[in-house]
Amino acid sequence: MIYHVTDKEAWEKALNVGYYADPSLEKEGFIQMSKENQVEGVLERYFKNRTNLVKLHVDETLLLSELRYDWSPSVQEEFPHVYGTINLNAVVKVDVLN
């Protein structure tokens, strides 16, 4: 399982269009994901004081787009990245964070 944090509006948009695409896909060429033990750090670094968030649980075996693990020099860890959109059936659970 891999995870992605986003806001509720972005997730609702995905439900309407039939797939999830984060703005990072266009800017960087991939959607930034996390392993379970990385989610807390991601929330602290990038989502501090933000509300209306959800955490997507993505079953990587169901992804239609390519999944790669890339090194992040800023935190000295490998992170999963999805190189394409996320098909909705790969999202097996959605947690409301706040």
Buried (B, 14 or more C-beta within 10 A) or exposed (E): EBBBBBBBEBBEBBEEEEBBBBEBBEEEEBBBBBBEEBBEEBBEEEBEEEEEBBBBBBEEEEBEBEBEEEEEEEEEBEBBBBBBBBBBEBBEEEEEBE
